[in-house]
């Protein structure tokens, strides 16, 4: 009995010390880690092996959403399966899409087709909003304002300044590569590549879980030959064999738009990795 009390006391004090901030996807968690100190625990809801396009939440994940001291997500338009859980929450919640001035890129991207035709669906919104640095700076500002508990000293100014500096470096790193053609499977990269002035890629399939039809395949293969494409950026869910067949001369660079391959990195350092990947691929593409 006495040891039970001891355990409960320890649990209570652990709770008082550490707040749990839950982010729906890993890149949002990366921003949180950069802003908050050790007193705060940051958890990513979406598991590395879960399909981001057909999100089905486990009971454990539902519990996480309920118990989080703060929940940060993209918003109902792009994370519809999360919405009922968010609605039942008591604590503070921050949705990126609800922030004023959020950058919304158009895209005919088919992210979650089950919800596309629903009232909440927005078929023209490119859902990969976390790849916009402006959006993440906006998020940092909103977090500091609404949830200052546990924030590192000097935030969010330090982070926002670092982000601006990085963006300058990234422009420099990719200078001279803006005309190089490249191939993307479902093109999640628009928020990153458009800002950095890269060319629009050839896109294999707007649906991550479907390939191109046979006529589209032939058409694409000839475009790839005509434009002498030699750089393919491959996201983890993409069909690698299909890319190889379409573009035998391509150097294939795997990059994860969800940052699941770098779970511990700060958002800005992860973004460095993405830009390095693009640079290497496009340089190979330049021949
Ligand atoms: Zn996607």
Boltz pocket constraint, residues with backbone or C-beta under 6 A from the ligand:
constraints:
  - pocket:
      binder: B
      contacts: [[A, 111], [A, 128], [A, 186], [A, 188], [A, 208]]
      max_distance: 6.0
